[in-house]
Amino acid sequence: MRRDENEPEIVQALEAIGCTVFRLDFPCDLLVGYRARNFLIEVKDSGKSPSRRKLTETQVAFFKDWKGQVRKVETPEEAIKLVTKAYK
């Protein structure tokens, strides 16, 4: 599976604030643990054109049907905001 070029930077930023990160192939890119919570994260590269940042049809269906939390992020800042916003 091909990974987005910005994924290592996002993983590094999450780990720097104390997250554990497991790389997935499906249904999204990352399973992140932070302060006893789990997050499913799909990474998209903000440096690519909007058409190349779209979710696949399978991902769209998963996002729609999943009863838990799943989000798309494009930057380390978005990823950190996602996992920390529940603690403010």
N, CA, C and O atoms as a printed pandas DataFrame, in Angstrom:
     atom_number atom_name residue_name chain_id  residue_number  x_coord  y_coord  z_coord
0              1         N          MET        A               1    0.839   -1.185    0.000
1              2        CA          MET        A               1    0.000    0.000    0.000
2              3         C          MET        A               1    0.885    1.249    0.000
3              4         O          MET        A               1    1.879    1.312    0.723
4              5         N          ARG        A               2    0.522    2.224   -0.801
5              6        CA          ARG        A               2    1.269    3.469   -0.870
6              7         C          ARG        A               2    0.803    4.418    0.223
7              8         O          ARG        A               2   -0.396    4.609    0.423
8              9         N          ARG        A               3    1.756    5.009    0.926
9             10        CA          ARG        A               3    1.441    5.915    2.014
10            11         C          ARG        A               3    1.585    7.356    1.527
11            12         O          ARG        A               3    2.365    7.635    0.617
12            13         N          ASP        A               4    0.825    8.273    2.142
13            14        CA          ASP        A               4    0.973    9.688    1.828
14            15         C          ASP        A               4    2.321   10.184    2.349
15            16         O          ASP        A               4    2.789    9.747    3.400
16            17         N          GLU        A               5    2.936   11.094    1.610
17            18        CA          GLU        A               5    4.272   11.583    1.963
18            19         C          GLU        A               5    4.311   12.298    3.306
19            20         O          GLU        A               5    5.348   12.310    3.969
20            21         N          ASN        A               6    3.193   12.893    3.716
21            22        CA          ASN        A               6    3.159   13.632    4.981
22            23         C          ASN        A               6    2.847   12.745    6.185
23            24         O          ASN        A               6    2.861   13.223    7.320
24            25         N          GLU        A               7    2.571   11.480    5.959
25            26        CA          GLU        A               7    2.213   10.595    7.076
26            27         C          GLU        A               7    3.310   10.488    8.135
27            28         O          GLU        A               7    2.993   10.572    9.322
28            29         N          PRO        A               8    4.583   10.308    7.771
29            30        CA          PRO        A               8    5.608   10.223    8.826
30            31         C          PRO        A               8    5.660   11.467    9.714
31            32         O          PRO        A               8    5.860   11.353   10.924
32            33         N          GLU        A               9    5.485   12.635    9.134
33            34        CA          GLU        A               9    5.482   13.880    9.909
34            35         C          GLU        A               9    4.303   13.921   10.882
35            36         O          GLU        A               9    4.444   14.376   12.017
36            37         N          ILE        A              10    3.146   13.444   10.435
37            38        CA          ILE        A              10    1.961   13.405   11.288
38            39         C          ILE        A              10    2.154   12.396   12.415
39            40         O          ILE        A              10    1.828   12.680   13.568
40            41         N          VAL        A              11    2.681   11.222   12.085
41            42        CA          VAL        A              11    2.938   10.196   13.101
42            43         C          VAL        A              11    3.935   10.722   14.134
43            44         O          VAL        A              11    3.734   10.548   15.336
44            45         N          GLN        A              12    5.000   11.357   13.674
45            46        CA          GLN        A              12    6.009   11.894   14.581
46            47         C          GLN        A              12    5.406   12.935   15.527
47            48         O          GLN        A              12    5.708   12.939   16.721
48            49         N          ALA        A              13    4.563   13.807   15.001
49            50        CA          ALA        A              13    3.929   14.841   15.835
50            51         C          ALA        A              13    3.017   14.206   16.880
51            52         O          ALA        A              13    3.007   14.634   18.034
52            53         N          LEU        A              14    2.258   13.199   16.491
53            54        CA          LEU        A              14    1.375   12.525   17.443
54            55         C          LEU        A              14    2.170   11.812   18.526
55            56         O          LEU        A              14    1.832   11.899   19.706
56            57         N          GLU        A              15    3.213   11.114   18.135
57            58        CA          GLU        A              15    4.043   10.418   19.119
58            59         C          GLU        A              15    4.727   11.406   20.059
59            60         O          GLU        A              15    4.938   11.094   21.232
60            61         N          ALA        A              16    5.076   12.589   19.563
61            62        CA          ALA        A              16    5.753   13.600   20.382
62            63         C          ALA        A              16    4.874   14.104   21.524
63            64         O          ALA        A              16    5.389   14.552   22.548
64            65         N          ILE        A              17    3.542   14.033   21.357
65            66        CA          ILE        A              17    2.660   14.466   22.454
66            67         C          ILE        A              17    2.185   13.285   23.301
67            68         O          ILE        A              17    1.343   13.456   24.183
68            69         N          GLY        A              18    2.717   12.093   23.039
69            70        CA          GLY        A              18    2.402   10.944   23.883
70            71         C          GLY        A              18    1.425    9.939   23.305
71            72         O          GLY        A              18    0.978    9.041   24.019
72            73         N          CYS        A              19    1.084   10.065   22.040
73            74        CA          CYS        A              19    0.175    9.104   21.402
74            75         C          CYS        A              19    0.920    7.825   21.047
75            76         O          CYS        A              19    2.127    7.835   20.802
76            77         N          THR        A              20    0.181    6.734   21.027
77            78        CA          THR        A              20    0.682    5.533   20.378
78            79         C          THR        A              20    0.011    5.478   19.015
79            80         O          THR        A              20   -1.168    5.806   18.877
80            81         N          VAL        A              21    0.775    5.060   18.007
81            82        CA          VAL        A              21    0.263    5.076   16.638
82            83         C          VAL        A              21    0.533    3.727   15.988
83            84         O          VAL        A              21    1.656    3.224   16.016
84            85         N          PHE        A              22   -0.510    3.147   15.403
85            86        CA          PHE        A              22   -0.403    1.891   14.660
86            87         C          PHE        A              22   -0.849    2.170   13.234
87            88         O          PHE        A              22   -1.950    2.675   13.013
88            89         N          ARG        A              23   -0.007    1.846   12.272
89            90        CA          ARG        A              23   -0.349    2.067   10.865
90            91         C          ARG        A              23   -1.237    0.932   10.364
91            92         O          ARG        A              23   -0.934   -0.247   10.547
92            93         N          LEU        A              24   -2.329    1.318    9.733
93            94        CA          LEU        A              24   -3.288    0.374    9.167
94            95         C          LEU        A              24   -3.235    0.453    7.639
95            96         O          LEU        A              24   -2.716    1.420    7.082
96            97         N          ASP        A              25   -3.762   -0.548    6.976
97            98        CA          ASP        A              25   -3.939   -0.502    5.525
98            99         C          ASP        A              25   -5.398   -0.271    5.168
99           100         O          ASP        A              25   -5.703    0.299    4.120
100          101         N          PHE        A              26   -6.287   -0.709    6.029
101          102        CA          PHE        A              26   -7.720   -0.569    5.795
102          103         C          PHE        A              26   -8.420   -0.575    7.141
103          104         O          PHE        A              26   -7.994   -1.332    8.013
104          105         N          PRO        A              27   -9.411    0.172    7.366
105          106        CA          PRO        A              27  -10.192    1.024    6.477
106          107         C          PRO        A              27   -9.621    2.425    6.339
107          108         O          PRO        A              27  -10.065    3.193    5.485
108          109         N          CYS        A              28   -8.624    2.774    7.183
109          110        CA          CYS        A              28   -7.985    4.081    7.077
110          111         C          CYS        A              28   -6.517    3.899    7.446
111          112         O          CYS        A              28   -6.053    2.772    7.617
112          113         N          ASP        A              29   -5.789    5.003    7.569
113          114        CA          ASP        A              29   -4.334    4.916    7.699
114          115         C          ASP        A              29   -3.800    4.669    9.100
115          116         O          ASP        A              29   -2.843    3.913    9.269
116          117         N          LEU        A              30   -4.403    5.295   10.112
117          118        CA          LEU        A              30   -3.810    5.241   11.444
118          119         C          LEU        A              30   -4.833    4.913   12.528
119          120         O          LEU        A              30   -5.969    5.385   12.501
120          121         N          LEU        A              31   -4.406    4.103   13.468
121          122        CA          LEU        A              31   -5.134    3.890   14.714
122          123         C          LEU        A              31   -4.284    4.548   15.788
123          124         O          LEU        A              31   -3.139    4.156   16.013
124          125         N          VAL        A              32   -4.851    5.551   16.451
125          126        CA          VAL        A              32   -4.103    6.359   17.409
126          127         C          VAL        A              32   -4.730    6.228   18.785
127          128         O          VAL        A              32   -5.948    6.328   18.934
128          129         N          GLY        A              33   -3.900    6.005   19.781
129          130        CA          GLY        A              33   -4.348    5.965   21.163
130          131         C          GLY        A              33   -3.806    7.161   21.905
131          132         O          GLY        A              33   -2.618    7.471   21.819
132          133         N          TYR        A              34   -4.692    7.846   22.649
133          134        CA          TYR        A              34   -4.268    9.010   23.431
134          135         C          TYR        A              34   -5.170    9.156   24.646
135          136         O          TYR        A              34   -6.386    9.303   24.524
136          137         N          ARG        A              35   -4.558    9.114   25.807
137          138        CA          ARG        A              35   -5.283    9.267   27.074
138          139         C          ARG        A              35   -6.536    8.391   27.144
139          140         O          ARG        A              35   -7.641    8.868   27.405
140          141         N          ALA        A              36   -6.329    7.113   26.906
141          142        CA          ALA        A              36   -7.378    6.090   27.012
142          143         C          ALA        A              36   -8.480    6.234   25.961
143          144         O          ALA        A              36   -9.578    5.709   26.147
144          145         N          ARG        A              37   -8.205    6.931   24.876
145          146        CA          ARG        A              37   -9.168    7.038   23.772
146          147         C          ARG        A              37   -8.505    6.576   22.487
147          148         O          ARG        A              37   -7.287    6.664   22.328
148          149         N          ASN        A              38   -9.328    6.083   21.574
149          150        CA          ASN        A              38   -8.858    5.612   20.276
150          151         C          ASN        A              38   -9.392    6.512   19.177
151          152         O          ASN        A              38  -10.517    7.005   19.249
152          153         N          PHE        A              39   -8.568    6.719   18.159
153          154        CA          PHE        A              39   -8.939    7.551   17.025
154          155         C          PHE        A              39   -8.560    6.839   15.742
155          156         O          PHE        A              39   -7.439    6.347   15.609
156          157         N          LEU        A              40   -9.484    6.783   14.798
157          158        CA          LEU        A              40   -9.190    6.308   13.452
158          159         C          LEU        A              40   -8.943    7.535   12.589
159          160         O          LEU        A              40   -9.776    8.439   12.533
160          161         N          ILE        A              41   -7.800    7.565   11.919
161          162        CA          ILE        A              41   -7.418    8.729   11.144
162          163         C          ILE        A              41   -7.032    8.324    9.727
163          164         O          ILE        A              41   -6.245    7.400    9.522
164          165         N          GLU        A              42   -7.596    9.027    8.761
165          166        CA          GLU        A              42   -7.200    8.901    7.357
166          167         C          GLU        A              42   -6.325   10.092    7.033
167          168         O          GLU        A              42   -6.739   11.237    7.211
168          169         N          VAL        A              43   -5.119    9.833    6.557
169          170        CA          VAL        A              43   -4.177   10.893    6.214
170          171         C          VAL        A              43   -4.284   11.211    4.732
171          172         O          VAL        A              43   -4.245   10.316    3.887
172          173         N          LYS        A              44   -4.416   12.479    4.431
173          174        CA          LYS        A              44   -4.371   12.966    3.053
174          175         C          LYS        A              44   -3.298   14.039    2.986
175          176         O          LYS        A              44   -3.086   14.770    3.953
176          177         N          ASP        A              45   -2.628   14.135    1.863
177          178        CA          ASP        A              45   -1.510   15.060    1.694
178          179         C          ASP        A              45   -1.996   16.405    1.194
179          180         O          ASP        A              45   -2.496   16.513    0.074
180          181         N          SER        A              46   -1.851   17.436    2.021
181          182        CA          SER        A              46   -2.321   18.768    1.657
182          183         C          SER        A              46   -1.538   19.357    0.490
183          184         O          SER        A              46   -1.976   20.337   -0.112
184          185         N          GLY        A              47   -0.403   18.785    0.168
185          186        CA          GLY        A              47    0.389   19.255   -0.962
186          187         C          GLY        A              47   -0.105   18.756   -2.303
187          188         O          GLY        A              47    0.376   19.198   -3.346
188          189         N          LYS        A              48   -1.055   17.845   -2.288
189          190        CA          LYS        A              48   -1.604   17.313   -3.536
190          191         C          LYS        A              48   -2.833   18.101   -3.950
191          192         O          LYS        A              48   -3.416   18.834   -3.151
192          193         N          SER        A              49   -3.216   17.944   -5.196
193          194        CA          SER        A              49   -4.404   18.630   -5.702
194          195         C          SER        A              49   -5.641   18.108   -4.970
195          196         O          SER        A              49   -5.636   16.981   -4.474
196          197         N          PRO        A              50   -6.706   18.924   -4.900
197          198        CA          PRO        A              50   -7.927   18.484   -4.216
198          199         C          PRO        A              50   -8.467   17.145   -4.731
199          200         O          PRO        A              50   -8.989   16.345   -3.954
200          201         N          SER        A              51   -8.343   16.907   -6.011
201          202        CA          SER        A              51   -8.855   15.639   -6.557
202          203         C          SER        A              51   -8.052   14.439   -6.052
203          204         O          SER        A              51   -8.584   13.332   -5.976
204          205         N          ARG        A              52   -6.787   14.643   -5.708
205          206        CA          ARG        A              52   -5.952   13.555   -5.196
206          207         C          ARG        A              52   -6.057   13.413   -3.686
207          208         O          ARG        A              52   -5.490   12.484   -3.110
208          209         N          ARG        A              53   -6.781   14.330   -3.035
209          210        CA          ARG        A              53   -6.992   14.244   -1.586
210          211         C          ARG        A              53   -8.362   13.673   -1.239
211          212         O          ARG        A              53   -8.700   13.543   -0.063
212          213         N          LYS        A              54   -9.136   13.338   -2.234
213          214        CA          LYS        A              54  -10.478   12.802   -1.981
214          215         C          LYS        A              54  -10.401   11.411   -1.373
215          216         O          LYS        A              54   -9.452   10.661   -1.601
216          217         N          LEU        A              55  -11.417   11.090   -0.600
217          218        CA          LEU        A              55  -11.547    9.732   -0.092
218          219         C          LEU        A              55  -11.933    8.807   -1.230
219          220         O          LEU        A              55  -12.624    9.223   -2.160
220          221         N          THR        A              56  -11.493    7.552   -1.167
221          222        CA          THR        A              56  -11.926    6.560   -2.148
222          223         C          THR        A              56  -13.397    6.221   -1.899
223          224         O          THR        A              56  -13.944    6.572   -0.854
224          225         N          GLU        A              57  -14.019    5.561   -2.825
225          226        CA          GLU        A              57  -15.423    5.155   -2.634
226          227         C          GLU        A              57  -15.569    4.265   -1.411
227          228         O          GLU        A              57  -16.537    4.394   -0.660
228          229         N          THR        A              58  -14.626    3.372   -1.206
229          230        CA          THR        A              58  -14.664    2.486   -0.038
230          231         C          THR        A              58  -14.544    3.297    1.249
231          232         O          THR        A              58  -15.248    3.025    2.221
232          233         N          GLN        A              59  -13.657    4.290    1.259
233          234        CA          GLN        A              59  -13.501    5.135    2.433
234          235         C          GLN        A              59  -14.746    5.967    2.697
235          236         O          GLN        A              59  -15.150    6.121    3.850
236          237         N          VAL        A              60  -15.353    6.501    1.661
237          238        CA          VAL        A              60  -16.588    7.274    1.823
238          239         C          VAL        A              60  -17.655    6.410    2.476
239          240         O          VAL        A              60  -18.341    6.856    3.396
240          241         N          ALA        A              61  -17.799    5.182    2.008
241          242        CA          ALA        A              61  -18.793    4.269    2.581
242          243         C          ALA        A              61  -18.467    3.960    4.037
243          244         O          ALA        A              61  -19.360    3.931    4.884
244          245         N          PHE        A              62  -17.190    3.729    4.329
245          246        CA          PHE        A              62  -16.793    3.443    5.704
246          247         C          PHE        A              62  -17.083    4.632    6.609
247          248         O          PHE        A              62  -17.670    4.460    7.677
248          249         N          PHE        A              63  -16.681    5.840    6.200
249          250        CA          PHE        A              63  -16.937    7.040    7.004
250          251         C          PHE        A              63  -18.429    7.202    7.270
251          252         O          PHE        A              63  -18.828    7.585    8.369
252          253         N          LYS        A              64  -19.244    6.913    6.278
253          254        CA          LYS        A              64  -20.700    7.072    6.404
254          255         C          LYS        A              64  -21.301    6.040    7.364
255          256         O          LYS        A              64  -22.173    6.375    8.167
256          257         N          ASP        A              65  -20.846    4.805    7.285
257          258        CA          ASP        A              65  -21.464    3.712    8.033
258          259         C          ASP        A              65  -20.866    3.475    9.418
259          260         O          ASP        A              65  -21.525    2.885   10.275
260          261         N          TRP        A              66  -19.644    3.918    9.653
261          262        CA          TRP        A              66  -18.969    3.657   10.919
262          263         C          TRP        A              66  -19.663    4.391   12.054
263          264         O          TRP        A              66  -19.909    5.593   11.951
264          265         N          LYS        A              67  -19.979    3.699   13.122
265          266        CA          LYS        A              67  -20.691    4.281   14.262
266          267         C          LYS        A              67  -19.753    4.933   15.274
267          268         O          LYS        A              67  -20.215    5.563   16.225
268          269         N          GLY        A              68  -18.473    4.792   15.085
269          270        CA          GLY        A              68  -17.489    5.411   15.967
270          271         C          GLY        A              68  -16.852    6.621   15.306
271          272         O          GLY        A              68  -17.344    7.133   14.300
272          273         N          GLN        A              69  -15.753    7.067   15.888
273          274        CA          GLN        A              69  -15.039    8.249   15.410
274          275         C          GLN        A              69  -14.086    7.864   14.286
275          276         O          GLN        A              69  -13.346    6.888   14.410
276          277         N          VAL        A              70  -14.095    8.609   13.204
277          278        CA          VAL        A              70  -13.101    8.495   12.129
278          279         C          VAL        A              70  -13.009    9.863   11.454
279          280         O          VAL        A              70  -14.028   10.477   11.136
280          281         N          ARG        A              71  -11.790   10.329   11.242
281          282        CA          ARG        A              71  -11.593   11.665   10.672
282          283         C          ARG        A              71  -10.456   11.654    9.658
283          284         O          ARG        A              71   -9.578   10.793    9.687
284          285         N          LYS        A              72  -10.499   12.631    8.769
285          286        CA          LYS        A              72   -9.442   12.854    7.788
286          287         C          LYS        A              72   -8.607   14.031    8.268
287          288         O          LYS        A              72   -9.157   15.046    8.697
288          289         N          VAL        A              73   -7.277   13.906    8.201
289          290        CA          VAL        A              73   -6.384   15.019    8.529
290          291         C          VAL        A              73   -5.366   15.187    7.408
291          292         O          VAL        A              73   -5.033   14.241    6.695
292          293         N          GLU        A              74   -4.878   16.433    7.274
293          294        CA          GLU        A              74   -3.891   16.724    6.240
294          295         C          GLU        A              74   -2.585   17.270    6.807
295          296         O          GLU        A              74   -1.577   17.321    6.101
296          297         N          THR        A              75   -2.594   17.678    8.074
297          298        CA          THR        A              75   -1.393   18.272    8.671
298          299         C          THR        A              75   -1.181   17.734   10.090
299          300         O          THR        A              75   -2.115   17.228   10.712
300          301         N          PRO        A              76    0.047   17.845   10.594
301          302        CA          PRO        A              76    0.287   17.464   11.987
302          303         C          PRO        A              76   -0.581   18.269   12.950
303          304         O          PRO        A              76   -1.063   17.736   13.949
304          305         N          GLU        A              77   -0.780   19.553   12.650
305          306        CA          GLU        A              77   -1.583   20.403   13.526
306          307         C          GLU        A              77   -3.030   19.911   13.606
307          308         O          GLU        A              77   -3.626   19.906   14.683
308          309         N          GLU        A              78   -3.593   19.498   12.469
309          310        CA          GLU        A              78   -4.958   18.955   12.475
310          311         C          GLU        A              78   -5.025   17.679   13.296
311          312         O          GLU        A              78   -5.984   17.473   14.039
312          313         N          ALA        A              79   -4.023   16.823   13.173
313          314        CA          ALA        A              79   -4.015   15.560   13.916
314          315         C          ALA        A              79   -3.936   15.812   15.415
315          316         O          ALA        A              79   -4.654   15.183   16.192
316          317         N          ILE        A              80   -3.071   16.723   15.820
317          318        CA          ILE        A              80   -2.926   17.025   17.256
318          319         C          ILE        A              80   -4.229   17.655   17.775
319          320         O          ILE        A              80   -4.696   17.303   18.859
320          321         N          LYS        A              81   -4.804   18.563   17.023
321          322        CA          LYS        A              81   -6.067   19.176   17.442
322          323         C          LYS        A              81   -7.163   18.118   17.606
323          324         O          LYS        A              81   -7.954   18.174   18.547
324          325         N          LEU        A              82   -7.200   17.164   16.688
325          326        CA          LEU        A              82   -8.207   16.098   16.757
326          327         C          LEU        A              82   -8.105   15.315   18.056
327          328         O          LEU        A              82   -9.107   15.120   18.743
328          329         N          VAL        A              83   -6.902   14.865   18.397
329          330        CA          VAL        A              83   -6.779   14.005   19.580
330          331         C          VAL        A              83   -6.817   14.769   20.887
331          332         O          VAL        A              83   -7.162   14.191   21.918
332          333         N          THR        A              84   -6.474   16.051   20.881
333          334        CA          THR        A              84   -6.432   16.805   22.142
334          335         C          THR        A              84   -7.701   17.591   22.421
335          336         O          THR        A              84   -7.915   18.010   23.559
336          337         N          LYS        A              85   -8.539   17.803   21.436
337          338        CA          LYS        A              85   -9.703   18.689   21.641
338          339         C          LYS        A              85  -10.685   18.179   22.695
339          340         O          LYS        A              85  -11.417   18.972   23.287
340          341         N          ALA        A              86  -10.710   16.880   22.935
341          342        CA          ALA        A              86  -11.636   16.317   23.923
342          343         C          ALA        A              86  -11.199   16.614   25.357
343          344         O          ALA        A              86  -11.951   16.342   26.293
344          345         N          TYR        A              87  -10.012   17.159   25.546
345          346        CA          TYR        A              87   -9.474   17.347   26.886
346          347         C          TYR        A              87   -9.372   18.807   27.289
347          348         O          TYR        A              87   -8.686   19.134   28.257
348          349         N          LYS        A              88  -10.036   19.677   26.571
349          350        CA          LYS        A              88   -9.974   21.114   26.869
350          351         C          LYS        A              88  -11.170   21.528   27.670
351          352         O          LYS        A              88  -11.302   22.701   28.021
